[in-house]
Amino acid sequence: MFVLTVSGEFAPVESVVERQLESHPLLFGTAYGEEKFRYKLLATQARRAEVLALGTSRVMTFRDVFFSRPQSFFNAGGGVTALGEFAGFLELLPANAVPKVVIVGLDHWYFNSRWKVDPRTLADYSTKLEPTAIFFEKWKTVLSDLFVYRKYSVQKLFEGVHSFDAVGLAAKVKRDGYLNDGSRYYGNIAFNYDDPSVNFDIGFKDTLSRISLDASRFEWGDSVDEGALQTLRKFVHTARGMGVRVVSILPPFAPKVWRAMRESGRYSYIDRLPDVLSRFCQSEDCEFYDFSDGATFGSFDDEFVDGFHGGEKTMGRLLRVMAARESTLASYLAGPERFEALLSAGNPRIVLPLAQ
């Protein structure tokens, strides 16, 4: 109980959201009691950003530093799981928090009828986790992680952190969590990428196994699901009715993973998807960009967190492409010099590292 309390595992989400509105960096990452959906919704409501990134974890690494006015952007990635939840998320925003533009991450498997969302992963914006419930449910796991498996160093809880605040065990010990702009900071993997105790997808072996096993979002498929297109149409109409411009993307895979998918011949629906979505957006007056293959816009394997999550540099590179193509986003994005500085930073996955 002491470790969880000291680390900030029990900190109310509301207080974290309020603190992150300030300019001082605060990393929020819990290990045992995550309220991701509530956090993303409350933070989106509080931030009142003009540009919002919305999708699953595959859009979480868009950073506010890529925008000319960082406060104009917020990353709500992880605030939804299924395609059918996008419209509902927007509808939960008060009028003064509705964005002007939403960057929508369209995960490829949304359009594969063979993929079924796990109902346990659907968004829950109402449930508040109680500290006592977390403790009694997790105490054995916590003790094992701390003293048997040594996943977390108790010593690090008491080390001084001067350049940023950290709330939650994962944030304090592993430098993993959500930054003020809502983006996911993968500090542990970024700086310990080749450590198998940290990264289970070294060489993308886990992702590649999903391809061969026809499983876990990488189910094989031939045709584009018409039902998913109807769901997307309802979302676009909802957004348009609220005055929100939709900019949609197919998020990137690491080039090695993309090659394996193409060479397998098992993903015909993905081969057809860019053309289907392009025609869809032409008819529905929304923007669409296909960033499926990181290599096509200069983001190679070393910039990926795992086989299907691009790092911060990956997302910076695709934003730069969108600006060059005169996307609606262009007027919100930073200039070429800032992009050049951020994308030339030392770590391949992070543009602005926090102190380690």
SERO-4910 file (N, C-alpha, C, O; in steps of 0.05 Angstrom, whole numbers):
BEGIN
 pado doro    nc1    nc2    nc3   cac1   cac2   cac3    cc1    cc2    cc3    oc1    oc2    oc3
  Met    A     17    -24      0      0      0      0     17     25      0     11     45    -13
  Phe    A     40     24     16     58     47     17     70     53    -10     70     77    -18
  Val    A     80     33    -23     93     37    -49     73     49    -69     80     67    -84
  Leu    A     49     38    -70     28     48    -89     21     77    -82     16     93   -101
  Thr    A     19     83    -57     12    111    -49     34    130    -56     29    151    -68
  Val    A     59    124    -49     82    141    -54     86    146    -83     93    168    -92
  Ser    A     82    125    -99     87    128   -128     66    144   -143     70    154   -165
  Gly    A     42    148   -130     20    162   -143      1    145   -157    -16    154   -173
  Glu    A      2    118   -153    -17    100   -166    -46    107   -159    -64    102   -175
  Phe    A    -50    118   -135    -77    124   -126    -86    153   -132   -107    161   -124
  Ala    A    -69    168   -146    -76    196   -151   -101    198   -168   -104    184   -188
  Pro    A   -120    215   -160   -145    218   -176   -138    229   -204   -122    247   -207
  Val    A   -151    218   -224   -147    226   -251   -152    256   -255   -138    270   -269
  Glu    A   -173    266   -241   -180    294   -243   -157    312   -235   -152    333   -248
  Ser    A   -142    305   -214   -120    321   -205    -97    320   -224    -83    340   -228
  Val    A    -93    297   -237    -71    295   -257    -78    313   -281    -60    327   -291
  Val    A   -102    312   -290   -111    328   -313   -106    358   -307    -96    373   -324
  Glu    A   -114    366   -283   -111    394   -275    -81    402   -275    -74    424   -284
  Arg    A    -64    385   -264    -36    391   -262    -23    392   -290     -5    408   -295
  Gln    A    -33    374   -308    -21    374   -335    -28    397   -352    -17    402   -373
  Leu    A    -48    413   -344    -55    437   -358    -33    458   -355    -31    477   -371
  Glu    A    -17    455   -334      5    474   -330     28    467   -349     28    446   -362
  Ser    A     46    485   -352     68    482   -372     90    463   -362    104    451   -379
  His    A     93    459   -336    114    441   -326    108    412   -334     85    403   -330
  Pro    A    128    398   -346    123    371   -355    114    352   -332    127    352   -311
  Leu    A     94    337   -337     84    316   -318     78    291   -333     62    291   -352
  Leu    A     92    269   -325     88    243   -338     69    227   -320     75    223   -297
  Phe    A     47    217   -332     27    202   -317     26    173   -327     18    169   -350
  Gly    A     35    155   -310     34    127   -319     31    108   -295     50    105   -279
  Thr    A      8     95   -293      4     76   -271     10     48   -281      9     42   -305
  Ala    A     16     30   -262     22      3   -269     -1    -16   -262     -3    -38   -274
  Tyr    A    -18     -9   -244    -38    -28   -234    -67    -18   -235    -85    -34   -231
  Gly    A    -71      8   -239    -98     18   -238   -104     39   -259   -113     61   -253
  Glu    A    -99     32   -284   -102     52   -305   -131     58   -311   -148     41   -314
  Glu    A   -137     84   -312   -163     94   -320   -160    109   -347   -166    133   -349
  Lys    A   -149     95   -366   -141    108   -392   -164    122   -405   -161    145   -414
  Phe    A   -187    110   -406   -210    122   -421   -220    147   -407   -224    167   -420
  Arg    A   -223    146   -381   -232    170   -366   -212    192   -368   -218    215   -372
  Tyr    A   -186    184   -365   -165    204   -367   -165    218   -394   -164    243   -395
  Lys    A   -167    203   -416   -166    215   -442   -190    234   -447   -188    255   -458
  Leu    A   -214    225   -438   -238    242   -442   -236    267   -425   -241    289   -435
  Leu    A   -229    264   -399   -228    288   -382   -207    307   -391   -211    332   -391
  Ala    A   -184    297   -400   -162    314   -409   -170    328   -435   -163    352   -439
  Thr    A   -184    314   -453   -193    327   -478   -213    349   -472   -211    370   -484
  Gln    A   -231    344   -453   -250    365   -446   -236    389   -433   -245    412   -438
  Ala    A   -215    384   -418   -201    406   -405   -182    421   -423   -180    446   -421
  Arg    A   -169    407   -442   -149    420   -459   -162    438   -480   -150    459   -486
  Arg    A   -185    431   -490   -200    448   -510   -182    454   -534   -180    477   -543
  Ala    A   -170    433   -545   -152    436   -567   -166    440   -594   -189    431   -597
  Glu    A   -153    454   -612   -164    458   -639   -160    434   -656   -176    428   -674
  Val    A   -138    420   -651   -132    395   -666   -130    372   -647   -116    373   -627
  Leu    A   -144    351   -653   -146    327   -636   -137    303   -651   -147    298   -673
  Ala    A   -120    286   -639   -114    260   -651   -132    240   -636   -133    239   -612
  Leu    A   -146    224   -652   -165    205   -640   -161    177   -653   -160    175   -677
  Gly    A   -159    157   -636   -155    130   -646   -146    112   -623   -150    119   -600
  Thr    A   -133     90   -630   -122     72   -610    -94     81   -604    -85    103   -609
  Ser    A    -79     62   -592    -51     68   -585    -34     74   -609    -11     84   -606
  Arg    A    -43     68   -633    -27     72   -657    -24    101   -664     -7    108   -682
  Val    A    -39    119   -652    -35    148   -657    -24    162   -633    -22    187   -633
  Met    A    -17    148   -612     -9    160   -587     17    176   -588     22    192   -570
  Thr    A     33    173   -608     59    186   -608     60    212   -624     81    223   -629
  Phe    A     37    222   -632     36    249   -643     42    268   -619     30    266   -598
  Arg    A     60    287   -623     68    306   -602     60    334   -608     58    342   -631
  Asp    A     54    350   -587     47    378   -591     69    395   -602     64    416   -614
  Val    A     94    386   -599    117    402   -609    118    403   -639    133    419   -650
  Phe    A    103    386   -653    101    387   -682     83    409   -692     80    413   -716
  Phe    A     70    423   -674     51    444   -681     61    471   -675     76    475   -656
  Ser    A     54    491   -691     64    518   -688     57    530   -661     72    544   -648
  Arg    A     33    523   -652     24    530   -625     18    504   -610     -4    493   -613
  Pro    A     37    494   -594     33    468   -582      7    465   -566     -4    443   -566
  Gln    A     -2    486   -554    -27    484   -539    -52    479   -557    -73    473   -547
  Ser    A    -49    482   -583    -71    478   -601    -77    449   -606    -97    442   -618
  Phe    A    -59    431   -596    -61    402   -602    -64    386   -577    -52    392   -556
  Phe    A    -81    365   -578    -82    345   -557    -84    317   -569    -98    314   -589
  Asn    A    -71    298   -556    -72    270   -566    -91    254   -549    -85    247   -526
  Ala    A   -114    247   -560   -134    230   -547   -131    201   -555   -149    185   -550
  Gly    A   -108    194   -567   -103    167   -574   -106    148   -550    -96    154   -529
  Gly    A   -120    126   -554   -126    108   -532   -153    114   -519   -161    100   -501
  Gly    A   -165    136   -527   -191    143   -516   -214    127   -528   -237    127   -518
  Val    A   -208    112   -549   -228     94   -561   -214     67   -568   -189     66   -569
  Thr    A   -230     47   -572   -219     21   -580   -231     13   -607   -216      5   -626
  Ala    A   -257     14   -610   -271      5   -634   -279     29   -651   -282     51   -642
  Leu    A   -282     24   -677   -290     45   -696   -317     57   -688   -321     81   -692
  Gly    A   -334     41   -677   -361     51   -669   -360     70   -645   -381     81   -638
  Glu    A   -337     74   -633   -335     91   -609   -326    120   -616   -328    138   -599
  Phe    A   -317    124   -640   -306    150   -647   -327    172   -645   -321    193   -633
  Ala    A   -350    168   -656   -371    189   -656   -379    195   -627   -383    218   -620
  Gly    A   -382    174   -611   -391    178   -583   -371    194   -567   -379    210   -550
  Phe    A   -345    191   -573   -325    207   -559   -329    236   -565   -329    253   -546
  Leu    A   -332    243   -590   -336    272   -597   -362    282   -584   -362    305   -575
  Glu    A   -382    266   -583   -408    275   -572   -407    280   -542   -424    294   -531
  Leu    A   -387    269   -529   -383    273   -500   -369    299   -494   -366    306   -470
  Leu    A   -359    313   -514   -345    338   -510   -364    362   -508   -383    364   -524
  Pro    A   -360    380   -489   -376    404   -488   -369    422   -512   -348    418   -525
  Ala    A   -386    440   -518   -383    457   -542   -356    471   -543   -344    473   -565
  Asn    A   -346    480   -520   -321    494   -520   -296    476   -522   -274    486   -523
  Ala    A   -300    450   -523   -278    431   -525   -279    416   -552   -262    398   -556
  Val    A   -298    422   -569   -300    408   -595   -277    419   -613   -276    443   -617
  Pro    A   -260    401   -624   -238    411   -640   -248    420   -668   -270    415   -676
  Lys    A   -230    435   -681   -235    442   -709   -227    420   -728   -240    417   -749
  Val    A   -206    406   -721   -196    384   -738   -191    360   -721   -181    362   -698
  Val    A   -198    336   -731   -191    312   -717   -175    293   -735   -184    287   -757
  Ile    A   -152    285   -725   -135    266   -740   -144    238   -731   -142    231   -707
  Val    A   -155    223   -749   -168    197   -742   -150    174   -751   -144    172   -775
  Gly    A   -141    158   -733   -126    135   -739   -144    111   -745   -158    101   -727
  Leu    A   -144    103   -770   -162     80   -779   -145     55   -779   -133     48   -799
  Asp    A   -146     40   -757   -131     15   -756   -141     -4   -778   -165     -7   -782
  His    A   -122    -16   -791   -129    -32   -815   -149    -54   -808   -168    -59   -824
  Trp    A   -146    -66   -785   -164    -89   -778   -193    -81   -773   -210    -98   -772
  Tyr    A   -198    -55   -770   -226    -46   -768   -242    -55   -792   -266    -60   -791
  Phe    A   -228    -58   -815   -242    -64   -840   -239    -93   -848   -245   -100   -871
  Asn    A   -231   -110   -830   -229   -139   -834   -251   -152   -819   -252   -152   -794
  Ser    A   -270   -164   -833   -293   -177   -819   -285   -200   -801   -301   -209   -784
  Arg    A   -261   -210   -805   -252   -233   -788   -241   -223   -762   -237   -240   -743
  Trp    A   -236   -198   -759   -226   -187   -733   -250   -179   -716   -268   -165   -726
  Lys    A   -251   -188   -691   -272   -181   -673   -260   -168   -648   -242   -178   -636
  Val    A   -271   -145   -641   -261   -130   -618   -268   -146   -593   -290   -156   -590
  Asp    A   -249   -147   -574   -253   -159   -548   -271   -140   -532   -262   -118   -526
  Pro    A   -295   -148   -524   -313   -130   -510   -301   -119   -484   -309    -98   -474
  Arg    A   -281   -134   -472   -269   -125   -447   -251   -101   -452   -244    -87   -433
  Thr    A   -244    -95   -477   -226    -73   -483   -241    -47   -491   -229    -27   -497
  Leu    A   -268    -49   -493   -283    -26   -502   -281     -3   -482   -277     -7   -458
  Ala    A   -285     21   -491   -282     45   -475   -302     46   -452   -326     40   -456
  Asp    A   -292     54   -429   -309     58   -405   -301     85   -393   -280     87   -381
  Tyr    A   -318    104   -396   -312    131   -387   -323    138   -359   -318    160   -349
  Ser    A   -337    119   -347   -351    125   -322   -339    112   -297   -341    123   -276
  Thr    A   -327     89   -301   -317     74   -277   -293     88   -265   -273     92   -278
  Lys    A   -295     94   -239   -272    105   -224   -260     83   -207   -275     69   -192
  Leu    A   -234     79   -209   -221     59   -193   -216     69   -164   -206     91   -161
  Glu    A   -224     53   -145   -220     60   -117   -193     48   -107   -187     25   -113
  Pro    A   -178     64    -92   -152     55    -82   -153     28    -67   -136     10    -71
  Thr    A   -173     25    -49   -175      0    -34   -180    -24    -52   -170    -46    -48
  Ala    A   -197    -19    -73   -203    -41    -92   -178    -49   -107   -173    -73   -111
  Ile    A   -162    -29   -115   -137    -35   -130   -118    -51   -112   -107    -71   -121
  Phe    A   -116    -42    -87    -97    -55    -68   -105    -85    -64    -88   -102    -66
  Phe    A   -130    -89    -57   -139   -116    -50   -139   -135    -74   -135   -159    -72
  Glu    A   -142   -124    -98   -142   -140   -122   -114   -146   -131   -108   -167   -143
  Lys    A    -95   -127   -127    -69   -129   -139    -46   -134   -120    -23   -136   -129
  Trp    A    -51   -135    -93    -28   -134    -75     -8   -157    -79     16   -153    -76
  Lys    A    -18   -181    -85      0   -203    -90     17   -198   -114     41   -204   -114
  Thr    A      5   -188   -135     20   -182   -160     41   -160   -155     63   -162   -165
  Val    A     33   -140   -139     52   -118   -133     76   -129   -118     99   -122   -126
  Leu    A     72   -145    -98     94   -156    -83    112   -173   -100    137   -172    -98
  Ser    A    100   -189   -117    116   -206   -135    132   -190   -154    156   -195   -159
  Asp    A    120   -169   -166    134   -152   -185    157   -137   -172    178   -134   -184
  Leu    A    153   -129   -147    174   -113   -133    197   -130   -123    220   -123   -126
  Phe    A    190   -153   -110    211   -167    -95    218   -195   -107    239   -206   -100
  Val    A    202   -205   -125    209   -231   -138    220   -226   -166    242   -234   -173
  Tyr    A    203   -213   -183    211   -208   -210    227   -182   -214    239   -178   -234
  Arg    A    226   -165   -193    241   -140   -193    235   -123   -218    253   -112   -231
  Lys    A    209   -121   -225    201   -105   -248    205    -75   -242    210    -59   -260
  Tyr    A    203    -68   -217    204    -40   -209    225    -37   -186    225    -52   -167
  Ser    A    241    -17   -189    261    -11   -168    250      9   -148    243     31   -155
  Val    A    247     -1   -123    237     17   -102    255     41    -98    245     63    -92
  Gln    A    281     37   -102    300     59    -99    293     82   -117    296    105   -109
  Lys    A    284     76   -141    278     98   -161    254    115   -152    251    137   -161
  Leu    A    237    104   -135    215    120   -125    224    144   -110    210    164   -109
  Phe    A    247    142    -98    257    163    -81    280    179    -93    291    197    -80
  Glu    A    286    173   -118    306    189   -132    294    216   -141    271    216   -149
  Gly    A    309    237   -139    298    263   -146    294    265   -176    311    257   -192
  Val    A    272    277   -184    266    282   -212    262    312   -214    242    323   -204
  His    A    280    326   -227    280    355   -227    268    367   -252    256    389   -251
  Ser    A    271    355   -275    262    367   -300    233    362   -306    220    376   -322
  Phe    A    221    342   -293    193    336   -297    181    322   -272    196    310   -257
  Asp    A    155    323   -269    141    309   -248    132    282   -259    127    279   -283
  Ala    A    129    263   -241    120    236   -249     99    227   -229    103    228   -205
  Val    A     77    217   -240     55    207   -223     49    179   -233     43    174   -256
  Gly    A     51    159   -214     46    131   -221     72    116   -222     93    126   -228
  Leu    A     70     90   -215     93     73   -213    108     71   -240    133     72   -241
  Ala    A     94     67   -262    106     64   -288    121     89   -296    142     89   -308
  Ala    A    109    112   -289    121    138   -296    146    143   -279    167    151   -290
  Lys    A    145    138   -254    167    143   -236    191    125   -240    214    133   -240
  Val    A    185     99   -245    207     79   -246    215     73   -275    239     69   -280
  Lys    A    196     72   -293    203     64   -320    203     87   -341    211     83   -364
  Arg    A    194    110   -332    192    133   -350    173    127   -373    178    133   -396
  Asp    A    151    114   -366    130    107   -385    104    120   -377     96    119   -353
  Gly    A     90    132   -396     64    144   -389     55    165   -409     65    166   -431
  Tyr    A     36    181   -400     25    202   -417     36    229   -409     37    236   -385
  Leu    A     44    244   -429     54    272   -425     31    291   -424      8    284   -428
  Asn    A     37    316   -419     17    337   -417     -1    339   -442    -25    346   -440
  Asp    A     11    333   -465     -5    335   -490    -21    310   -496    -33    308   -517
  Gly    A    -21    291   -477    -36    266   -481    -20    244   -496    -29    222   -498
  Ser    A      3    251   -507     19    231   -522     31    211   -503     35    216   -479
  Arg    A     36    187   -514     48    166   -499     79    168   -501     90    168   -523
  Tyr    A     92    169   -478    121    170   -477    131    142   -470    127    132   -448
  Tyr    A    146    130   -489    156    103   -486    185    104   -477    203     95   -491
  Gly    A    190    116   -454    218    120   -445    233     94   -440    256     92   -447
  Asn    A    219     74   -429    233     49   -422    242     35   -447    266     27   -449
  Ile    A    225     31   -467    232     18   -492    252     35   -508    271     24   -520
  Ala    A    248     61   -509    265     78   -525    294     77   -516    312     78   -533
  Phe    A    299     74   -490    326     74   -480    336     46   -472    359     43   -464
  Asn    A    319     26   -474    327     -2   -467    316    -21   -489    307    -43   -482
  Tyr    A    318    -12   -513    304    -26   -535    313    -55   -538    297    -73   -544
  Asp    A    339    -60   -534    350    -87   -539    349   -105   -514    361   -127   -514
  Asp    A    336    -96   -493    334   -112   -468    308   -128   -470    286   -117   -469
  Pro    A    310   -155   -472    286   -172   -475    268   -171   -451    244   -178   -453
  Ser    A    277   -162   -428    260   -160   -405    242   -135   -407    222   -132   -392
  Val    A    250   -117   -425    235    -92   -429    218    -94   -455    195    -86   -455
  Asn    A    231   -103   -476    219   -104   -503    214   -132   -512    233   -147   -518
  Phe    A    188   -140   -513    182   -168   -521    179   -170   -551    174   -192   -561
  Asp    A    184   -148   -566    181   -149   -595    207   -142   -609    207   -130   -630
  Ile    A    229   -150   -597    255   -145   -609    256   -158   -637    250   -182   -639
  Gly    A    264   -143   -657    264   -154   -684    236   -159   -695    233   -171   -715
  Phe    A    216   -148   -680    188   -152   -687    179   -181   -687    161   -189   -702
  Lys    A    192   -197   -670    186   -226   -670    158   -232   -661    145   -250   -672
  Asp    A    148   -216   -642    120   -221   -633    100   -213   -655     81   -228   -661
  Thr    A    105   -190   -667     87   -181   -689     88   -201   -712     67   -208   -723
  Leu    A    111   -210   -720    114   -228   -742    100   -255   -736     90   -268   -754
  Ser    A    101   -263   -711     87   -288   -704     57   -285   -707     44   -305   -713
  Arg    A     46   -262   -702     18   -257   -705     10   -261   -735    -12   -272   -741
  Ile    A     27   -252   -752     22   -255   -781     21   -285   -788      2   -294   -802
  Ser    A     40   -300   -779     41   -329   -786     18   -345   -772     10   -365   -782
  Leu    A      9   -335   -749    -11   -349   -733    -40   -340   -740    -59   -351   -730
  Asp    A    -42   -319   -757    -69   -310   -765    -84   -301   -740   -107   -310   -735
  Ala    A    -71   -283   -724    -83   -277   -697    -77   -249   -688    -60   -235   -699
  Ser    A    -91   -241   -667    -85   -216   -652    -82   -191   -669    -61   -179   -670
  Arg    A   -104   -184   -682   -106   -161   -700    -94   -166   -728    -99   -151   -747
  Phe    A    -79   -187   -731    -66   -193   -756    -80   -217   -769    -68   -233   -784
  Glu    A   -106   -220   -764   -122   -241   -777   -121   -236   -807   -123   -213   -817
  Trp    A   -119   -258   -822   -119   -256   -851   -146   -247   -861   -166   -252   -848
  Gly    A   -147   -234   -884   -173   -226   -895   -172   -219   -924   -151   -210   -934
  Asp    A   -194   -222   -938   -195   -218   -967   -210   -192   -975   -201   -177   -992
  Ser    A   -233   -187   -962   -250   -165   -971   -253   -144   -950   -250   -149   -926
  Val    A   -258   -119   -959   -262    -96   -941   -291    -98   -930   -310   -101   -945
  Asp    A   -293    -96   -904   -319    -99   -890   -337    -75   -896   -330    -52   -887
  Glu    A   -359    -79   -909   -378    -57   -915   -390    -45   -890   -396    -21   -889
  Gly    A   -394    -62   -870   -406    -52   -845   -388    -32   -832   -398    -12   -820
  Ala    A   -362    -36   -833   -343    -17   -822   -344     10   -837   -342     31   -825
  Leu    A   -347      9   -863   -350     34   -879   -375     49   -871   -374     74   -870
  Gln    A   -396     35   -865   -421     48   -856   -416     61   -829   -426     83   -824
  Thr    A   -402     48   -811   -396     59   -785   -378     84   -788   -383    104   -774
  Leu    A   -359     83   -806   -342    106   -811   -358    129   -822   -354    152   -815
  Arg    A   -377    123   -840   -394    144   -852   -410    158   -830   -413    183   -830
  Lys    A   -421    143   -811   -436    155   -789   -418    174   -773   -427    195   -764
  Phe    A   -393    166   -768   -375    183   -753   -369    209   -768   -370    230   -756
  Val    A   -363    206   -794   -357    230   -810   -380    249   -810   -377    274   -808
  His    A   -405    239   -812   -428    256   -812   -432    269   -785   -439    292   -783
  Thr    A   -426    254   -763   -428    266   -736   -408    288   -733   -415    310   -724
  Ala    A   -383    284   -742   -362    304   -740   -370    329   -756   -367    351   -747
  Arg    A   -379    324   -781   -386    347   -798   -409    363   -785   -408    388   -786
  Gly    A   -428    350   -773   -450    364   -760   -441    380   -736   -454    399   -728
  Met    A   -418    373   -725   -406    388   -703   -386    409   -712   -374    424   -696
  Gly    A   -382    411   -738   -363    430   -749   -334    421   -748   -316    437   -748
  Val    A   -330    395   -747   -303    383   -745   -294    372   -771   -308    356   -784
  Arg    A   -270    380   -780   -258    370   -805   -244    344   -799   -227    343   -780
  Val    A   -250    323   -814   -238    296   -809   -214    292   -828   -216    294   -852
  Val    A   -191    287   -816   -167    280   -831   -159    251   -823   -150    247   -800
  Ser    A   -163    232   -840   -160    204   -833   -134    193   -844   -125    201   -865
  Ile    A   -123    174   -829    -98    161   -837   -100    131   -832   -113    122   -813
  Leu    A    -86    116   -849    -80     88   -842    -53     89   -828    -33     96   -841
  Pro    A    -51     83   -803    -26     85   -788     -4     66   -798    -11     46   -811
  Pro    A     21     72   -793     43     57   -804     50     31   -790     47     28   -766
  Phe    A     59     12   -806     73    -12   -796    103     -8   -800    111      7   -818
  Ala    A    119    -21   -784    148    -21   -789    152    -34   -817    139    -53   -823
  Pro    A    171    -23   -832    175    -34   -859    179    -65   -860    170    -78   -879
  Lys    A    194    -75   -841    199   -104   -840    172   -120   -837    168   -140   -850
  Val    A    155   -109   -821    128   -122   -817    111   -119   -841     98   -137   -850
  Trp    A    112    -95   -853     96    -90   -877    104   -109   -900     87   -120   -914
  Arg    A    130   -113   -903    140   -131   -924    130   -160   -919    121   -174   -937
  Ala    A    131   -168   -894    121   -195   -887     92   -198   -892     83   -220   -901
  Met    A     76   -178   -887     48   -179   -892     42   -181   -922     26   -198   -931
  Arg    A     56   -165   -938     52   -165   -967     61   -192   -979     48   -203   -996
  Glu    A     84   -202   -969     95   -227   -980     78   -251   -973     79   -271   -987
  Ser    A     63   -249   -951     47   -272   -942     23   -276   -962     14   -299   -964
  Gly    A     14   -255   -975     -9   -258   -993    -35   -262   -978    -55   -270   -990
  Arg    A    -35   -257   -952    -59   -263   -936    -76   -239   -929    -96   -241   -916
  Tyr    A    -68   -216   -939    -82   -191   -931    -92   -176   -955    -86   -152   -958
  Ser    A   -108   -189   -971   -119   -176   -995   -137   -152   -988   -138   -133  -1003
  Tyr    A   -149   -153   -965   -167   -131   -957   -150   -105   -953   -160    -83   -958
  Ile    A   -126   -108   -943   -108    -85   -940    -99    -75   -967    -95    -50   -970
  Asp    A    -94    -92   -986    -87    -83  -1013   -108    -66  -1025   -102    -46  -1039
  Arg    A   -133    -72  -1019   -156    -58  -1030   -163    -33  -1014   -175    -14  -1025
  Leu    A   -155    -32   -989   -165    -12   -971   -158     17   -978   -176     34   -977
  Pro    A   -133     23   -986   -127     51   -993   -146     63  -1015   -155     85  -1012
  Asp    A   -151     47  -1036   -168     57  -1057   -197     60  -1047   -210     80  -1054
  Val    A   -206     41  -1031   -233     43  -1020   -236     68  -1003   -256     82  -1005
  Leu    A   -217     73   -985   -219     96   -967   -215    122   -982   -227    142   -974
  Ser    A   -198    122  -1002   -194    146  -1018   -220    154  -1031   -228    178  -1031
  Arg    A   -234    135  -1044   -260    141  -1057   -281    149  -1036   -298    166  -1041
  Phe    A   -280    136  -1013   -299    142   -991   -295    172   -983   -315    186   -980
  Cys    A   -271    180   -979   -266    208   -969   -272    228   -991   -279    251   -985
  Gln    A   -268    221  -1016   -276    239  -1038   -306    244  -1037   -315    266  -1042
  Ser    A   -321    223  -1032   -350    226  -1032   -361    239  -1006   -382    251  -1006
  Glu    A   -345    236   -984   -355    246   -958   -341    271   -950   -344    280   -927
  Asp    A   -324    283   -967   -310    308   -961   -294    307   -936   -296    323   -918
  Cys    A   -276    286   -935   -257    285   -913   -230    278   -926   -228    270   -949
  Glu    A   -208    281   -911   -182    276   -922   -173    247   -914   -181    237   -894
  Phe    A   -157    236   -932   -147    209   -927   -118    207   -936   -111    216   -957
  Tyr    A   -101    194   -919    -73    189   -925    -66    161   -918    -72    151   -896
  Asp    A    -52    147   -936    -44    120   -931    -14    120   -922      4    124   -939
  Phe    A    -10    115   -897     17    113   -886     24     85   -877     40     81   -858
  Ser    A     12     65   -889     15     37   -881     45     28   -879     52     15   -860
  Asp    A     60     36   -898     89     28   -900    106     51   -891    108     71   -905
  Gly    A    119     49   -868    136     70   -858    157     79   -877    165    102   -878
  Ala    A    167     60   -893    190     66   -911    182     86   -933    199    100   -943
  Thr    A    156     87   -939    148    105   -961    151    135   -953    151    152   -971
  Phe    A    153    141   -927    157    168   -919    181    171   -902    184    190   -886
  Gly    A    200    153   -905    227    155   -893    229    147   -864    248    154   -850
  Ser    A    210    131   -854    211    121   -826    217     91   -827    200     75   -836
  Phe    A    241     84   -818    249     56   -820    247     42   -793    238     53   -773
  Asp    A    254     17   -792    249     -1   -769    258     11   -742    245      7   -722
  Asp    A    281     24   -742    292     33   -717    276     56   -704    281     63   -681
  Glu    A    257     67   -719    240     89   -708    214     78   -696    197     94   -687
  Phe    A    210     52   -697    185     40   -688    188     29   -660    209     17   -653
  Val    A    167     33   -644    167     22   -616    163     -8   -617    176    -23   -602
  Asp    A    146    -17   -635    143    -46   -641    134    -48   -670    135    -29   -685
  Gly    A    124    -71   -678    118    -76   -706     96    -59   -717     94    -56   -742
  Phe    A     78    -48   -700     56    -33   -711     50     -7   -695     28      4   -696
  His    A     70      2   -680     68     28   -666     92     45   -674    115     39   -665
  Gly    A     88     65   -690    109     83   -697    117    101   -673    100    108   -657
  Gly    A    142    108   -671    151    126   -650    146    155   -657    132    160   -677
  Glu    A    156    173   -641    150    201   -645    161    211   -671    149    227   -685
  Lys    A    185    202   -679    196    211   -704    180    201   -728    176    215   -748
  Thr    A    169    176   -726    152    166   -747    128    185   -751    122    192   -774
  Met    A    116    193   -730     92    210   -732    100    238   -741     85    251   -756
  Gly    A    123    247   -733    132    273   -743    137    273   -773    130    292   -787
  Arg    A    148    251   -783    153    249   -812    127    248   -828    125    261   -849
  Leu    A    107    234   -818     82    233   -834     67    260   -833     53    267   -852
  Leu    A     70    274   -810     58    301   -809     71    320   -829     58    336   -842
  Arg    A     97    317   -832    112    334   -851    102    328   -880    100    346   -896
  Val    A     97    303   -886     86    295   -912     59    308   -916     53    318   -938
  Met    A     42    307   -896     15    319   -898     16    349   -903      0    360   -918
  Ala    A     35    362   -890     38    391   -894     46    396   -923     36    415   -935
  Ala    A     64    380   -934     72    384   -962     50    379   -981     49    390  -1003
  Arg    A     30    363   -974      8    357   -991    -16    376   -986    -38    371   -996
  Glu    A    -10    397   -972    -30    418   -967    -55    408   -952    -77    415   -959
  Ser    A    -50    391   -932    -72    382   -915    -83    405   -900    -71    426   -896
  Thr    A   -108    402   -890   -120    422   -872   -101    427   -848   -102    449   -837
  Leu    A    -86    407   -841    -68    409   -818    -45    429   -823    -33    438   -804
  Ala    A    -39    434   -848    -15    450   -854    -13    476   -839      8    484   -830
  Ser    A    -36    490   -836    -36    516   -823    -31    514   -793    -25    534   -780
  Tyr    A    -33    490   -782    -29    486   -753     -1    476   -747      8    478   -724
  Leu    A     12    465   -767     38    452   -762     61    472   -760     60    494   -771
  Ala    A     82    463   -746    106    479   -744    120    481   -771    114    466   -789
  Gly    A    140    499   -772    154    503   -797    176    482   -802    182    466   -784
  Pro    A    188    483   -826    208    463   -833    232    462   -814    242    440   -809
  Glu    A    240    485   -804    264    485   -787    259    470   -761    276    455   -751
  Arg    A    235    473   -749    230    459   -724    228    429   -730    238    412   -714
  Phe    A    215    421   -752    213    393   -758    241    381   -762    247    359   -753
  Glu    A    258    396   -776    285    386   -781    300    382   -755    314    361   -751
  Ala    A    297    400   -736    311    398   -710    300    374   -694    316    359   -683
  Leu    A    274    371   -694    262    349   -679    269    322   -691    274    303   -676
  Leu    A    268    320   -717    272    294   -730    302    286   -731    308    263   -738
  Ser    A    319    304   -725    348    298   -725    358    293   -697    382    290   -693
  Ala    A    340    292   -677    348    287   -649    361    259   -647    357    242   -664
  Gly    A    376    255   -625    392    231   -623    377    205   -621    385    186   -636
  Asn    A    357    202   -604    343    177   -601    324    172   -625    309    190   -632
  Pro    A    325    149   -638    309    145   -662    278    145   -657    263    148   -675
  Arg    A    270    141   -632    241    138   -626    229    162   -612    205    164   -610
  Ile    A    246    179   -601    236    202   -585    249    228   -594    273    229   -599
  Val    A    233    249   -597    243    274   -607    253    292   -585    272    307   -588
  Leu    A    240    291   -562    248    307   -539    249    289   -514    228    287   -500
  Pro    A    272    277   -508    273    259   -485    270    274   -458    279    296   -455
  Leu    A    257    260   -439    257    270   -412    283    260   -399    296    242   -409
  Ala    A    290    273   -376    314    264   -362    312    236   -353    291    227   -344
  Gln    A    333    221   -357    333    192   -349    344    189   -320    345    166   -310
***
